[in-house]
Amino acid sequence: MNRPFVVGLFVLAGLALFATGLFMIGNRHQTFAKHIDFYSEFADLSEIAKGAKVEVAGMDAGQVIAVLVPDSPSSKFRITMQVNQSLRGLVRTDSVVTVGTAGVVGEKFLTISAGSPQAPAAAANATLASREPTEISALLDQAKGVIGDIDATIRNANGVITTAHGVLTSVGGNLNAALTSAKSTLTNVNEVVAGVKDGKGAAGMLLRDPALADQVRMSVTNAQKATAEIERAAENANAVISEIQSREFPRKIDQTLGQVNETAANLNATSQTLHEAVAQLAAPDEKGLTAAVNLRQSVSSLHTAAGNIADDTEALKHNFLLRGFFKNRGYFNLTHLAPDRYRNERVFVANTNNRVWLAADELFQRDSSGAESLSPAGASLLERVFSQYGAKILESAIVIEGYSAAPEASARLVSSQSRSLLVRNRLQNAFQLDPETIGSVALENTPPKEAGRTTWDGVAIVIVPPK
């Protein structure tokens, strides 16, 4: 056996092992499975980046393949999620996208809730509703606010108790003064009655007159009745004071204050324990790095690894030994076409393809806010033009090229992408096309060289016949 043959056999064996390893990694990350794209928007990404895991109803379903950064603080981050085709039935129009965390400080990922059975299934490239994540710092701030409210309530209770004690003291003083006054009045009345009976003073002299005797006796009787009423009033006052003392109001108030103080002490202990736990989590490790720095480094490392795997898989797709395999597995993913690679793929820009050019003013309209949408006349024009190809469209691959003549590059990119998606969704829904056979690509204002035009403002429908 000659040496070149052995070396060649060794190289082929190494390539086979390397390819097998990449296939195993790709299958684990569902790289080779059929996927469908969805979108969602968040004001705060909460460390979600490209390559982050996506779950549907708690099951691994795909990953984040793109994050579009907003151009102003009022806008939101637009996230593109790639979801396994087998889980599409769980994603409904009322499904909600949230940010999940593995454990307390684990990796962040996106989770899509299963929608209700009554809601229709979400279409490909649909934008799902989102719920902003809740941070631990916000929960700590809420706990601090609750403790502050409890402290204010305790202070108000102390004020109320102090006021009640003052009221009781004032009532007791007034009752004592009333009793003293009643006793003094009784003494004076008794002295007057005794003098009258003894015939002293002007009253005694008047009593000698038989005509006035009955009147004086009547007055004395009335005075005695009044004295009896005053005595009953004094007895009632004493009964009120005895009732207050028998119920032990002062002792019960002291007990209530003790319970309130004990509750406040327990709250202070709980708050101290919470602060210590947060301090331990945020404390630096043996290398002097804080928990926040370690977490950021871990997320950065995961992001770099995910990007490397994606780049390696992409390079493997273009390898001449394996390109045919990837084409059979859906290499030409029409729902996610890169403009630069699209212009270099002969299968899409070949002159043998059927290409229809439609201007923007024939298809689109703008509302009062400036947003562009497909007009009724434009929708009717699309259906007329498209229907002339008949059953041929069911056997062909279809690509919608979006173009825009906006003066700024960023505006051209956004406008051309929006136009291609509007036309793609309209044709897919109107003719019930398979989502995997119709795609869209944003080419700004420059068509491919083989298209025969140097610039365009609108869309071009490219129908690629089967080989």
C-alpha positions in Angstrom: 0.0 0.0 0.0 1.6 3.3 -1.1 2.0 6.3 1.1 -0.3 8.8 -0.8 -3.2 6.3 -0.6 -2.8 6.0 3.2 -2.6 9.8 3.6 -5.7 10.3 1.5 -7.6 7.6 3.5 -6.6 9.3 6.7 -7.8 12.7 5.5 -11.1 11.3 4.3 -11.7 9.6 7.7 -10.9 12.9 9.5 -13.3 14.8 7.3 -16.0 12.2 7.9 -15.6 12.4 11.7 -15.6 16.2 11.5 -18.8 16.3 9.4 -20.5 13.8 11.7 -19.7 15.9 14.7 -21.1 19.0 13.0 -24.2 17.2 12.0 -24.7 16.0 15.6 -24.3 19.5 16.9 -26.6 20.9 14.3 -29.3 18.4 15.0 -29.0 19.1 18.7 -29.6 22.7 18.1 -32.3 21.9 15.5 -30.3 23.5 12.7 -31.4 21.0 10.1 -35.1 20.9 11.1 -37.7 22.8 9.2 -38.5 26.1 10.9 -40.9 29.0 10.7 -40.1 32.6 11.6 -42.0 34.8 14.1 -41.4 38.3 15.3 -41.9 40.1 18.7 -41.0 43.5 20.1 -39.5 44.4 23.5 -38.6 47.8 25.1 -36.0 46.0 27.2 -34.1 43.0 25.9 -33.0 41.8 29.4 -29.8 40.4 27.9 -31.5 38.4 25.1 -29.1 38.2 22.1 -28.7 36.3 18.8 -28.5 32.5 19.5 -30.7 32.7 22.6 -33.0 29.6 23.1 -36.7 29.8 22.3 -39.3 27.6 24.0 -42.9 26.9 23.1 -45.1 25.8 26.0 -41.9 24.8 27.9 -40.4 22.8 25.1 -37.2 23.6 23.2 -38.4 25.0 19.8 -35.6 27.0 18.2 -33.5 30.1 18.7 -33.2 33.9 18.2 -31.7 34.5 14.8 -31.8 38.3 14.6 -32.2 41.4 16.8 -33.1 44.7 15.1 -31.9 47.7 17.1 -34.5 50.6 17.2 -33.5 54.0 15.8 -35.1 56.0 18.6 -35.9 55.7 22.4 -39.6 55.5 21.6 -39.2 52.4 19.4 -38.6 48.8 20.5 -36.2 46.0 19.8 -37.6 43.7 17.0 -36.6 40.1 17.6 -36.8 37.4 14.9 -37.4 33.9 16.3 -37.0 30.6 14.5 -39.5 28.0 15.7 -39.6 24.3 14.8 -42.3 23.6 12.2 -43.6 20.7 14.3 -44.7 23.1 17.1 -46.4 25.5 14.9 -49.9 24.4 15.9 -49.3 25.6 19.5 -48.5 29.2 18.4 -51.8 31.1 18.1 -52.6 34.7 17.5 -53.1 35.2 21.2 -49.8 33.6 22.2 -47.6 35.9 24.3 -43.7 36.0 24.2 -42.0 36.5 27.6 -38.4 36.5 28.8 -37.6 33.5 31.1 -34.6 32.7 33.3 -33.1 29.4 34.2 -33.1 29.6 38.0 -32.5 32.9 39.8 -29.5 34.1 37.9 -29.4 31.5 35.0 -29.3 32.2 31.3 -32.1 34.2 29.7 -34.3 32.8 27.0 -37.6 33.5 25.2 -40.7 31.5 25.9 -43.9 31.5 23.8 -47.1 30.5 25.6 -49.5 28.1 24.0 -52.5 30.0 22.6 -56.2 29.2 23.2 -57.9 26.6 21.0 -60.4 29.3 19.8 -57.7 31.5 18.4 -56.4 30.9 14.8 -52.9 29.7 14.2 -50.3 32.5 13.8 -49.2 32.9 10.2 -45.5 32.8 9.3 -43.6 36.0 9.9 -46.4 37.2 12.3 -45.6 39.6 15.1 -46.6 38.0 18.4 -47.6 40.0 21.5 -44.9 40.4 24.2 -44.8 41.0 28.0 -41.9 43.0 29.4 -39.7 41.1 31.9 -39.7 41.8 35.6 -36.3 42.5 37.2 -35.3 41.5 40.8 -34.4 45.2 41.5 -38.0 46.2 40.8 -39.3 43.6 43.2 -36.9 44.9 45.9 -38.1 48.4 45.3 -41.7 47.3 45.8 -40.8 45.5 49.0 -39.1 48.6 50.3 -42.2 50.6 49.5 -44.4 48.1 51.3 -42.2 48.3 54.4 -42.4 52.2 54.3 -46.2 52.0 54.1 -46.3 49.7 57.2 -44.0 52.0 59.1 -46.3 55.0 58.3 -49.4 52.9 59.4 -47.7 52.2 62.8 -46.9 55.9 63.3 -50.6 56.7 62.6 -51.7 54.1 65.1 -49.4 55.6 67.8 -51.0 59.0 67.1 -54.5 57.6 67.4 -53.7 55.9 70.7 -52.2 59.1 72.1 -55.3 61.0 71.1 -57.6 58.5 72.7 -55.6 58.7 76.0 -55.9 62.5 76.0 -59.7 62.2 75.4 -60.1 59.8 78.3 -58.0 62.1 80.6 -60.1 65.1 79.6 -63.4 63.2 80.2 -62.3 62.1 83.7 -61.3 65.7 84.7 -64.7 67.0 83.5 -66.5 64.3 85.5 -64.6 65.1 88.7 -65.4 68.8 88.3 -69.1 68.1 87.8 -69.2 66.0 90.9 -67.5 68.7 93.0 -69.9 71.2 91.7 -72.9 69.0 92.5 -71.7 68.4 96.1 -71.3 72.1 96.7 -74.8 72.8 95.4 -76.2 70.2 97.7 -74.5 71.8 100.7 -75.9 75.2 99.9 -79.4 73.9 99.4 -79.3 72.1 102.7 -78.2 75.2 104.6 -81.0 77.3 103.0 -83.6 74.7 103.9 -82.4 74.5 107.5 -82.6 78.3 107.9 -86.1 78.5 106.6 -87.3 75.8 108.9 -85.8 77.6 111.9 -87.5 80.9 110.9 -84.2 82.7 110.3 -83.8 85.5 107.8 -86.4 86.9 105.5 -87.5 83.5 104.4 -88.3 82.5 108.1 -90.3 85.7 108.5 -92.3 85.0 105.4 -93.2 81.5 106.7 -95.1 83.1 109.6 -97.7 84.3 107.2 -100.2 81.5 106.8 -101.0 82.7 103.3 -97.4 82.2 102.1 -96.7 79.1 104.2 -98.1 76.7 101.6 -96.2 78.5 98.8 -92.9 78.2 100.8 -93.6 74.5 101.5 -94.2 73.9 97.9 -90.9 75.6 97.0 -89.1 73.5 99.5 -90.6 70.4 98.1 -89.5 71.4 94.6 -85.9 72.0 95.9 -85.8 68.6 97.4 -86.9 67.0 94.2 -84.1 68.9 92.4 -81.6 67.7 95.0 -82.7 64.1 94.3 -82.2 64.5 90.5 -78.7 65.9 91.1 -77.8 63.0 93.3 -79.0 60.5 90.6 -76.8 62.4 88.0 -73.8 62.1 90.3 -74.5 58.3 90.7 -74.7 57.9 86.9 -71.4 59.7 86.5 -69.7 57.4 89.0 -71.2 54.4 87.2 -69.6 55.7 83.9 -66.2 56.0 85.5 -66.5 52.5 87.1 -67.4 51.0 83.7 -64.3 52.6 82.1 -62.1 51.2 84.9 -63.7 47.8 84.9 -63.0 47.3 81.1 -59.3 47.9 81.7 -58.9 50.2 78.7 -55.4 51.5 79.7 -54.0 47.9 80.0 -55.5 46.8 76.7 -54.0 49.9 75.0 -50.6 49.0 76.4 -51.0 45.4 75.1 -51.9 46.7 71.6 -48.9 49.0 71.5 -46.7 46.0 72.5 -48.0 43.9 69.7 -47.5 46.7 67.2 -43.9 47.1 68.3 -43.3 43.4 68.0 -44.7 43.4 64.4 -42.4 46.3 63.5 -39.4 44.4 64.9 -40.2 41.3 62.8 -40.5 43.4 59.7 -37.1 45.0 60.4 -35.5 41.6 60.9 -37.0 40.3 57.6 -35.7 43.4 55.7 -32.3 42.9 57.2 -32.2 39.3 56.1 -33.2 40.3 52.6 -30.5 42.9 52.4 -27.9 40.4 53.6 -29.0 37.9 50.9 -28.7 40.6 48.1 -25.3 41.6 49.5 -24.1 38.0 49.3 -25.2 37.6 45.7 -23.6 40.9 44.7 -20.3 40.3 46.7 -17.1 39.8 44.6 -15.7 36.3 44.2 -12.1 35.2 44.9 -10.9 37.0 41.7 -12.5 40.3 42.8 -15.3 40.2 40.2 -18.9 41.0 41.3 -21.9 38.8 40.4 -23.1 41.3 37.8 -19.6 41.2 36.0 -19.6 37.3 36.1 -23.1 37.2 34.7 -22.2 39.6 31.9 -19.1 37.5 31.0 -21.1 34.3 31.0 -23.8 35.7 28.7 -21.1 37.2 26.4 -19.3 33.8 26.2 -22.6 32.0 25.3 -23.3 34.6 22.7 -19.8 34.2 21.1 -20.2 30.4 21.1 -23.6 30.5 19.5 -22.3 32.9 16.8 -19.3 30.6 16.1 -21.6 27.5 15.7 -23.9 29.5 13.4 -20.9 30.7 11.3 -19.4 27.2 11.1 -22.7 25.7 10.0 -23.1 28.4 7.4 -19.6 27.8 6.0 -20.4 24.0 5.9 -23.5 24.7 3.8 -21.3 26.3 1.1 -18.8 23.4 1.0 -18.8 21.8 -2.4 -18.8 18.3 -0.9 -21.9 18.9 1.1 -23.9 21.5 -0.8 -26.2 19.0 -2.4 -27.2 17.6 0.9 -28.1 21.0 2.3 -30.2 21.8 -0.7 -32.2 18.7 -0.1 -32.6 19.6 3.6 -33.9 23.1 2.7 -30.7 25.1 2.2 -32.6 27.7 0.2 -34.8 28.9 3.0 -37.1 31.3 1.1 -38.3 32.9 4.4 -34.9 34.2 5.3 -32.8 35.4 2.2 -29.7 37.6 2.6 -29.6 40.3 -0.1 -25.9 39.8 -1.0 -26.1 36.1 -1.2 -29.3 36.3 -3.2 -27.7 38.4 -5.9 -25.0 35.8 -6.3 -27.3 32.7 -6.6 -27.8 31.9 -10.3 -31.0 30.0 -9.5 -32.7 33.2 -8.5 -31.2 35.8 -11.0 -31.2 33.6 -14.1 -32.8 35.1 -17.2 -35.0 32.0 -17.6 -37.0 33.0 -14.6 -40.4 34.8 -15.1 -40.0 38.4 -13.6 -42.9 40.9 -13.2 -42.1 44.5 -12.3 -44.8 46.5 -10.4 -44.4 50.2 -9.4 -44.9 51.4 -5.8 -47.7 53.9 -6.8 -49.7 51.0 -8.4 -49.6 48.9 -5.2 -49.3 50.9 -2.0 -51.0 53.7 -0.1 -50.1 55.7 3.0 -52.3 56.6 6.0 -52.3 59.8 8.1 -49.3 58.7 10.1 -47.2 57.9 7.0 -47.3 54.1 7.4 -47.4 52.3 4.0 -49.9 49.5 3.3 -51.3 47.6 0.3 -54.1 49.5 -1.4 -57.3 47.7 -2.6 -56.4 48.5 -6.2 -52.9 47.1 -5.6 -54.2 43.9 -4.1 -56.5 43.4 -7.1 -53.7 44.1 -9.5 -51.5 41.5 -7.7 -54.1 38.8 -8.0 -54.8 39.5 -11.7 -51.1 39.4 -12.6 -50.3 36.3 -10.5 -53.4 34.3 -11.6 -52.3 34.4 -15.3 -49.6 31.8 -14.5 -52.2 29.2 -13.5 -51.1 25.9 -11.9 -47.5 26.7 -12.7 -47.2 28.7 -9.5 -47.9 25.6 -7.4 -44.8 23.9 -8.8 -42.4 26.9 -8.7 -40.4 28.7 -6.1 -41.5 32.4 -5.8 -39.5 35.3 -4.5 -40.8 38.8 -3.9 -38.0 41.4 -4.4 -38.7 44.7 -2.5 -37.3 48.0 -3.8 -37.4 51.6 -2.5 -36.2 55.0 -3.8 -36.0 56.6 -0.3 -33.0 59.0 0.0 -31.4 57.5 3.1 -30.0 53.9 3.2 -31.8 53.0 6.4 -35.1 54.2 5.1 -34.6 52.2 1.8 -33.9 49.0 3.8 -36.9 49.3 6.0 -39.3 50.3 3.2 -38.1 47.6 0.7 -38.4 44.9 3.4 -41.9 46.1 4.3 -43.1 46.1 0.7 -41.7 42.6 0.0 -43.5 41.2 3.1 -46.8 43.0 2.3 -46.9 41.5 -1.2 -45.6 38.0 0.0 -48.3 37.7 2.7 -51.1 38.8 0.3 -50.1 36.3 -2.4 -49.6 33.5 0.2 -53.1 34.0 1.7 -54.9 34.7 -1.5 -53.6 31.6 -3.4 -53.0 29.3 -0.3 -49.3 28.8 -1.1 -46.9 26.7 1.0 -44.8 29.2 3.1 -41.6 27.3 2.2 -42.1 27.9 -1.5 -42.5 31.7 -1.4 -40.0 34.1 0.1 -39.1 37.8 0.3 -35.8 39.8 0.0 -35.1 43.5 0.6 -32.8 44.8 -2.2 -33.2 48.5 -1.4 -33.0 50.3 -4.8 -30.6 48.1 -6.8 -31.8 45.0 -8.7 -29.4 42.1 -9.7 -27.3 42.7 -12.7 -29.1 39.9 -14.7 -32.5 41.6 -14.1 -31.8 44.2 -16.8 -32.6 47.3 -14.7 -30.2 49.6 -12.8 -32.8 50.9 -10.2 -36.5 50.4 -9.2 -39.1 51.7 -6.8 -41.7 49.0 -6.0 -41.6 45.2 -6.2 -40.6 42.5 -8.6 -42.2 39.0 -8.6 -39.7 36.3 -9.6 -41.1 32.9 -10.5 -38.4 30.2 -10.5 -39.6 27.2 -12.6 -38.7 23.6 -11.3 -35.5 22.1 -12.6 
